[in-house]
C-alpha cells in the first residue's frame, strides 16, 4: 500500500534518488496517451488548413513543445528539486513567486479541463447506452474522476509512477482497438480535397498545438526527473522525456486529422464535446471500453497536473504540507469543472482562450529558464535555493521585469475572438502593421513565439556574468 509522500519543495536526499532515465517514458506517455489527442486533429483543421498544412503544424508543434519539456527536465537531475524551486536560480528566491503563481494557475486550469472532458465523455457514453446522460450522471462522473485524481495527487510520486505505467498499458491497448474499429470512417478523397489555408493560419495552428501539448507541461518538467541520480546523463533525460511525451500525441493527432477531415459533422461536434463526439463512430458494445480508455487517459494527465500544481502552490509561498496543497487544488479543480460542465456554453472557445492567455507568460518563463540552464555548467547549490541571502538572491529584477515585459509584448500579439472578456488582447497588431484584431495575423497568435524568443535571447545576452559569479561563489554558512 503506497504511503503519502512527505517530500515537498525540498531537495531529494541522495539516498532517495533512484531509477534510470528510461523510466521517465512511462509518466510522460501515460499522461499524454489520452484520446483528446484525436480531437486536436479537428482543432487544427478548424484553422482552415489542408491536410498537409495541418499535418506539418501538428508534428512540428508536438515535437518542438515536448523537446522544450525535455530540456527543462534536465534541471531536475541537476538540482533534485521541483521545477518551480529550480526556477529560483533565475528569478531569485522571492522573485520566483511570480512565475510560480502563473504555473499554479496553469496547472490547476489544465487539471480542470481534463476532468471536465472526462465528465462530459462519461455522460455522453452513458446517454448513448440509454442509461441517462443528464445532470445526475454528470455529477456522479465528476465525483468519481475527481476522487481518483485527488487521491493520486495527495499520495504522491510512487503511486503516480505505478499508476502511469498501468494507464499506459490499458489506454494503449484500447486506443489501438478504437483505431481499428473506426478506420473505415476515413475517406482520403475528402481529406485530400480540403482547401489550403494561409501562412498565418498555419502559424496559428502550430502555436495552438504547442500550447495544448508540451508547452502546457514545461513548468512541471523537472518534477519527475528530480528523483534521478545526479550522475544521470542530461541527454538521456531530455530524450526520454521528449519521446514519452510526444509519441502518443503524434500518432493520435494524425489519425484524428484523418477522421475530422473525412466528416464535416464530426469536425464540428468535436468543438463542443471533444471526447464524446468520437463515440458517435463506435458500435455500442465498445462504448464502455472506450469510456475506460478516455477517462483513464484524462485522469493520467490530471494526476500529473494536480501533483505539480500542489508543488507550485508551495513555491508561491503557501506554508502547508504538499498533500494539503494538492487537496486545496483538488477543491478548486472541482469548482472549475462544475462551472465548465454546467455553465459554459462553448468549450472550445473557453479552452482556446485559456491556452493562449496563459501560454504567453509560460512561454516567456520557459525562454528565461532555458537560457539560464544553457549558461550553467555546474549543479545548483541546494541550500541557496531556499535562502534569499544566498547566491541566487532575493528578487532578481531583470529576469522578473523581462518576464513581465515579454508577456506584455506577447499578449499584444494574440487575439481571442471567442472570449469577449479577453478582447483587450492584440493591442500591438495594428501599431505593428499586422492588420489589427480583425486582420490576417490576428489568429496566428504570434505573441507566444515572440515571448519565448524574446525572453530566451535577452537572458542569454545579459545574464552570463551573473551566472558565472553565482557558480564561482564558494559554500556559504
Secondary structure as UniProt FT lines:
FT   HELIX           14..16
FT   HELIX           21..23
FT   HELIX           24..30
FT   TURN            31..32
FT   HELIX           36..45
FT   TURN            46..47
FT   HELIX           51..79
FT   HELIX           83..86
FT   HELIX           88..91
FT   TURN            93..96
FT   HELIX           97..128
FT   TURN            129..130
FT   HELIX           135..155
FT   HELIX           157..182
FT   HELIX           183..185
FT   HELIX           188..192
FT   HELIX           199..212
FT   HELIX           214..216
FT   HELIX           218..220
FT   HELIX           222..225
FT   TURN            226..227
FT   TURN            230..231
FT   HELIX           234..262
FT   HELIX           264..272
FT   TURN            274..275
FT   HELIX           276..281
FT   HELIX           284..286
FT   HELIX           287..316
FT   HELIX           322..342
FT   HELIX           347..375
FT   HELIX           383..386
FT   TURN            388..389
FT   TURN            391..392
FT   HELIX           397..411
FT   TURN            412..413
FT   TURN            417..418
FT   HELIX           420..422
FT   TURN            423..424
FT   TURN            427..433
FT   HELIX           436..438
FT   TURN            440..441
FT   HELIX           442..444
FT   HELIX           446..462
FT   HELIX           464..472
//
